[in-house]
Amino acid sequence: MDVLWTSLLIFGLRACDVSIGTLRSIYANRGRRTVAASLGLFESLIFVFAISKVFSGVTSPWTMLAYACGFATGNFLGITIERWIASGMVLVRIIVRGQSPEMMPALRAAGFGVTTLHGAGGTGAVDFFFVVAPRRRQRELLELAERVDPTAFVTLDAVNHAGGGYLSATPPAASVKK
């Protein structure tokens, strides 16, 4: 019974420290040093405690399995938590064949700042729409682009820094769902 409780403890500790480590890595990549350092402190404390439990029962395959399963679960949970938090900004590029007089007004009506460029693609004239938006509005933005032009080519990238210009934090009151 002692091996079971130790294995469950190790699993839980690893799931916690790896989840925190995943978040720490994401925040470090975004340049959020204070948040990353704080998360790193808790991650390392939990890890040291977990690894000491593993080494005290190193002959048990159950504690080793719990360690590995906790690691895998921690990765899954960390990414899930980060998606739920949805911090940061994204750059969405929308490329429309020909001209799209509906896209810019629709984006602006939803409270997104948008910059447009005209160009040429493999099949002729195209319009480029560049939008930097809070990541928590990413789905709304992608759905809007799809609704306005289902044939648009859309790419999305994480943004490490955005400043100046127009950056919308929340949707305008007219587009807020109740």
N, C-alpha and C positions, 0 to 999 in steps of 0.2 A: 504493500500500500504506500510505503514511503517513496518508492520509485515513481509511482503514478503521480503523487502530489508534486514531487520534484520536477518530473517531466512537464506537468501542466504549468508550473511556475516558470520554468525555462521557456516554454512555448510563449507564454504571455509576455515575459520580459523581452524576448527577441522580437515578437510582433510589435511591441511598443518602441524599442530602440531603433529598429529598422524603419518603422513608419516615420519616426522623428528624423532619422538620417535622410530619408527621401525628401522630406520637406526642407531640411537644412540644405541639401544639395541644390534644390530648386531656388531657394532664397539666395544662396551664395552666387549662383549663376546670374541672378537678377541684380546683383550688387547690393543686396540688403544685408550688410555686414553685421549689424547689431542683432538682427533677428537670427541670422545664421549662427553667430557665435553663441547666443543664448540657447538655441536648439541643440547645438553641439555639446554644450555643458550637460544638459539632461540626457542626451543620447549616450555620451561616454559614461556617465554615472550608472545608467541602467545596464549598459553593456558589461561593465566591470563586474557588476553584481551577477548578471546572467552567466558570464564565462566562469566565474568562480564556482557557481553551482554545477556547471557542466564538468569542470575538472574534479570536483569532489565526488562525482559519480561517473567518471570517465569509462568505467568498465560496462556501464549499462547501455545497450543499444537504444533503449527507450529515451534516455536523455539526449543522445546524439540525434535521434530522429526528431525529438521535440525541438531541438536547436535548429535543425534544417527546416522543419515545417514552420517554425516561428519566423525564420528569415524570409521564407517565401510569402507567408501571410503578411508580414510587415511591409514588403514591397507593394503588394496589392493594396493594402490599407493606406499606405502613404500616398500613393498615386490617387486613390479614391478621395482621400481627404483634401489633397491639393486641388483636385477638380471641383470639389464642393466649395472650397474657399474661393477659387477662381480669381486669384490676385493677379495684378499686372495688366499689361496692355497688349493688344494684338494689332497687327497691320494686316488689313484685308485689301487685296488687289482684285478688282472686278474688271474683267476684260469682256467687252461686248462688241460683237460684229456690227459694223455699220455705225450708225449714230443711235443713241438711246436717250431721247429727250425726257423719258420718264424716270430714269435711274437717279439722277442728282436730286430732283425735287422730292422723290420718295425717301431718299436717305436723309436729306435735310429736315423733312417733315417729322422724321422719327428722332431727330435730335443728334444726328451724326454729322461731324465735320467731314467734308469730302473735297478732294482735289481731283480735277479732271485733266487729262491730257488726250490729245488726238494723235493717232499713229496709224501705222500700216502693219497688218499681219499677213499671213500666208494667203489669205483669201480676199484681201482688200482692206478697206478702212476699218479701224477699230477705235473705240473709246476706252480709255483706262480710267478707273475710279479708284483712288487711294483713300482708305479710311483707317485712322488710328482710333481705337475704341477700347473701353474697359473690357477685359476678358469676360466678365460676368454678362456682357451684352453680346457676346460672340454669336450665340445661337440665334438671337433675334436678328442680328445683322445678316447672317447667312440665309435665314429664312426669307428675309425681305428681298435680298438680291435674287433668290430663286423665284419668288413670287413675281417680281417685276420682269425678269428675263430668265426663263428656265434654261436657255442655251448659253448663258454667260459662263465664262471660264473664271473660276474663283480660286485664289490661293490665300493662305493664311500663315502668318509667322508671328512668333512671340517678339515683343519689343522690350529691350532692356532699358531704354530711356526715351522719353518723349517730353518735349517742353516747347513752349511757345505755340502759336497757332490756336486752333480751336479743338479742345479735348472735352467731349461730353462725358459727364460723370453719371447722369441719370437721364432716363427718357423724359421727354416733355410730358406735361400733365395729360395732354390729349391722348397719348399712346400708352399710358399706364393702365394695366389691366386691373380691374377691381374684382 
